[in-house]
């Protein structure tokens, strides 16, 4: 691969006690816990909102909502108090936009500094010691130093780029967790009639459309949950989240790389 030689002087934009990379569920918990313990905390998030799989990924519901505690229980209680949850047995659906707003409020109340639309780019290392992170955003390339850096990127980006060993997939065959597609639907009367896994016995019109889309795209190795997609309730009237398929024997990382490489070539 052709390379270029760079000579960089990266400004240090801030110094913190704790830097958390990634604002998904794990990052939210880490940042709030650190700030509430009285330490100066920075949270770095690639999107323009927090929540990760809760929000960007549309992964609902919260399972076993009655058995939570700590920060998770606080989130549930505050969403519920504002009418932004819906209970279906052990499943707790929630309004995704309300979750975004609540997480912003909790960060502000706890004194967490946030960098939105910011990507972790590289670790700041002194030998084997991780002393901060370099981020890139509309302000350019900047360094933030910290006594402690917590990697909540989901892919372990900070740890990997700092030189920590890693592997992908299980030992025997390299297989990973199946991928799926979550998307929001509206104007669906039967969604609101859900009790516990209230998926119609018969195949619905939605199923046939989704099956056709999967087949037309050339997706060969997939399976529908119970031969039909899950439809998960949202608090808003006649709305739900569809969980499409379990796509096995593929990697989101490799598929994305292949798609980008094809576009570039």
N, C-alpha and C positions, 0 to 999 in steps of 0.2 A: 504494500500500500504506500502511495506517495505521501510524504509528510512535509510539514513546514516548520521552521524554527520560530518560536515566539519568545519575546523578551517582555515580560509583564511586570508592572508594578501595581499591585492591587491595593487600593486604600482600605484601611480598617475603619469600618463604618460604625462599629459599636463593640462593647465588651459586656458580657453577661456572666452570671453564675451558671445558668443552665440554658442551653439551646436545644430545642426539640425540632427535629426535621420530620415534617409530615403532620398534617392536621386532621387525620382520620380518627376513628374511635380511640386508638391507642395513644395518638399524639395529643388528643384533647385531654384524656385522663392524665397523661404525664405532665403537660403544661399547667393544668389547673392544680395538680398536687404540688408541683414545685413552687408555683407562685403563692399558693396558700400557706406554704411552709415558710414564706418570708424571703425567698431568694429572687433575684432579678432574672426574669425568664423571657426568652424570645422563641416564638413559634414561627417556623418557615413553612409556607404552604404554596403548592404550585397552582391551585385554583383560586378563584376569587371568593371562596367561601370555605367553611370548615365542614367536617363530617365524613369525608372520604366515602367509604362504601355505604354509609347511612344516607348520604345525599347525592353525590356524584354517581355512585353505583346503584342507587335506588334499591339497596338490599334491605328490605323490610320482610317480616316483622322482627320485633325483639322477642326472643323465645324466653319462656319461664319468667315472665315479667314480675311475678309475685315473689321471686327469690333473690332479688337484687339487693344491693346495698351501696353505700358510699356515693360517689359521684354519679354512677349509673342510676341509682335510685332517685337522686336529685333531678336528673334529666327527665326521668319518667314522671315524677311528681309535678314538675313545672310544666311539662307539655300537657299533662292531663288536666291540670288546674285551668288551663286556657282553652280546653275543649279540643285539643289537637291530637288526641289519640282515639283509637277504637279497639275494643277488646273482642277477640274471637277465641274463646277457650284459653289455651296457654300462650296464644299469640297476641302481640300488641302492635297494631299498625299505628303509624304516626304520619303527620303532615310533614313532608320533606322540607318545604319552605319554612315552616315554623321551626323545624329543627335547626336550620341554618341561622335563623334570627336568634334563637335561644343560645346557641353556642357562642355567637358573637357577644351577647349580653353577659354570659358567664365569664368570658375572657376579660371583658372590660371591667367587670366587677372585681375580678381577682388581680387585675393589674398586669396581665400578660401583654407584652408587645407582640404584634403580628406583622409578618411580611407576606402579603398576598401576591399572587402572580409571580412567585419567586421560586426558582429551581435551585436545588442543591447541585453544585457543580463539582466541587473538589474538597477534600479534607485539608485542614491546616495541620501539618505534622511537624513535630520536633523529634526526630528519631522515630520511636514507636509510640510516642505520646500524641494523642489527639487533642489539639488545643483550640479547635474552632472549625468553621466551615466557610467556604467561598460560595456565594450565591450569585445568580444572574437574573436580572429583571430589567424593567425599562430604565432604571438608573444606571445600568451597566453591570460591571463585575465588581463586587464588594466582598470584603472579608469581615466576619464577625467572630470574635474570640470568646471563649468560655472555659470555665473550670471543668464543666461536664457537658458532653454532647450525647443526646439520646436519639437513637435511630428508630424512627417510627415511619419510615418511608414505605413499608409494606414489602418492598423488594430487597431491603437491606442494602440500599445504595451506599450509605455512609460507611458501613462496616466493610463492604466489598472494596470500595475505592481506597479505604485506609489500609487494605492489605489483609483483612481477615479471610481465612479460608472459607469456602462455601461449596455447595454442590446443588444441583438442580434435579429434582425427581427422586423417586425411591430407588434403593440400591439395585433391586433385581431387574428392573426393566426401564428405569428412567421415567416412569409414568407420573403424572401430576394430577392435582385435583381437576375434575372436569370444569370446563368453562360453561357459562350460561349467558343469556341475554335478558336483561330486565328492562321493561319499558312501561310507560304510563298510558292508561286507557280511560276514556270518559264516556258518558252517555250509556252506561251499562247497568240496567235495572237489577239484574240478578246478582251483581257483586255485593249489594247491600244485604242480601238475604243469607250471608254466610254465617255458619255456626262454627264448626271445626272441620277444617279441610272440606269446605262445601263445594267440591268440584263436581259438576254434573256427571252422572254415570255415562250418558251418551256423549259422543263427540260433538262439539259445538261448531258453529260456523267459524269461530276464531281459530279453532284447532286446524281446520282444513286450510285456512289462509296461511297459518304459520308453517304447516307441513309443506305446503306448496313452495313457500319462500325458501325453506331449508333445502328442499330437493332441487329447486331451480338454481340455487347458488352452488350446487355441486357438493354439498355437505353430505358425506356418505356415512360416517361413523357417528351417529347421534341417537339419542333416545329422548322421548317425551316422558315427563313424570306421570306415571300411571296412564300412559297413552294420551295424555292431554296436558296442557299447561296449567300451572297454578295461577289462580287469580286471587291476589291478596288485597284485603280491604284497606281503603284510606278513609280518614274521617270525612272528607268532602263528599257531598252527595253524588252517587252514581259514578264514582271513580275507583280505580284499582290499579295495582301493579301486576303485570304479567311476568311470570318467570318462564322463559321459553323452553329451553332444552338443556340436557346435559350433553355437552360435546366432549367426547372422550378421545384419547390418543392424539391430542393436539396441545400445543403450547401457545398461549397468548403472546409470549415474548418472541418466539420464533416466527409465528404467523405475522406479527407486526413488522418484524425485521424483513421478512420476505416481501411483504407488500410495499414497504418503503424502498427496498432495493429495486423492485420492479419499476416503480414510479421514476426513480432516479435514472435507471438505465434506459 
